[in-house]
Amino acid sequence: MRVYVLVEDYSGYESPFFAQHGVSFLIEADGKRILFDAGQSAEPVLHNMKLLRIGPDSIDHVFLSHCHYDHTGGLLGILQAIGRRVPVVAHPSIFRRHFITRPYLRDVGIPFGRKKVEELADLYLTADPLPITENVLSTGEITAREDFERAELEVYTIENGKVVRDELRDDMSLVAKTPEGLVVVSGCSHAGIVSIVKHAVRLTGEERVRAVIGGFHLIEASDERIKKTVEEFQRLGVEEVYTGHCTGLRAEAEFLKAYGGRFHKLHSGMVIEL
């Protein structure tokens, strides 16, 4: 299994790769290539793919972890670059109205409608776990969430004409079964990264967790939640941690302290081989 970091908030030291607030990975497994999220815009993703000598037309599937613009904004441009219809897997609610009100009313969800995507690709919208290749599957919606990982974001949606708190139920991840254990790939972990890992273990029946890759959204978390997250990772036996994006410096420092050389900071252009 190989994971290419196509775009991330950090570009690395003396790097020719572009960075951008957002995430896009390319996962190689079972002879297929899965685009995991599409960044905020297509240009930096396609630039970095060119540097990595990856042709967009080699992408077989697309997976969207959740609706946020910094994970979906580049989708149309990348689909156009792929040049043929491919499956796009996402949660059924991904096209809902999703917004914040501070410091002003602003939509932060997917920046285009469903029809635009359907013109270019085939949508597979489901909250259930869905196999994508022989050994890679979507977690589906994470319904069992740890109490300490309850959503903290001040984000909203509209239901039956009323403004309600958005619990980001569309947050899903990918899990890969490898001979060395599970590899969990998450976008922002709004469902809670510990909840996601536990769900992946229950879903697959595999207890060994080889690596967890992605943003953990601990950037505004309390010290107590960060400490609890690291402790739970160790209790679950997570062997390696690759994180960045929305994880935050304080949380990264705690993971570095706990994991030492088994902690890795994500950056654009990084290639992870497992």
C-alpha positions, 0 to 999 in steps of 0.5 A: 500500500502506498499513500501520496500526500497530494496537498496539505497545509504544509509543503515541507522544508525546501520543497517544490510542492505547493501547500494549501489549507486542505487535504488530498491523498492518493491511495494505491492498493490492490492495483487501483488508485483512489483519490481521497479528497480533492483539496480546496482547489484543483491547481495545487493538487494537479501541480503536485501530481505532475511533480510526483509523475502521477497522471490524473487519468490513472485515478480509478475512484474518488472518495470524499471524507466530508462536505468541507470546501477544503476537502471538496473544492478541487473536485470538479477540476480534478474530475475534468483532468481525469477525463472519464467517468469514475465512481465518487463515494460520499455520504448522502448528506454531503450536498446539504447546506452547511454554514457558519455565522461567525464572524459572518454568515458564510457557506463552508460546505461543498462549493457546487451542486450535485448536478455538476458532479453528476455531469462528470462522474458516477455518485455512490452516496451511502452512509453504509460501509462500502468496499472500494477495492478488495482490501479498502473500504469506506467506514460509512457513517460513524454512529458510535462516538466517544463522549470526549470527542463530541463535535465542538465546531459552531457549524449549522445546517437547515432542517425543515426551515429551521437552523440546527447544529450540524453534527457532521454525520457525513464524516467518513474515513477509509480503512485498508486491510494489510498483512501488517494490520489496518491502515486508517485514512481520515480527512478531518476526523470530525467524528473523532479519530479515536471513535473512527479507529474503534469503528474500523476495528469493529468493522473489520474484526482486525485488532492490529492498527498499523497506522493512522493517517490524516487530520485529527481536528484537535487544533482547538481541543482542550489539553484534556482531550488531546491527552486522552486521544494520545492515551487511547491511541496507545491503548489501542496499539496504534503503531504509527501516526501520520498527521497534520492539517487540522491536528494543531501544533499542541496535539502534534507535540503530544503525539511526537512526545509519545511516539518519537520516531513513529510520529510523522508530520504530513506535508505535500509531496510526502510518500508513505509506503506500508 
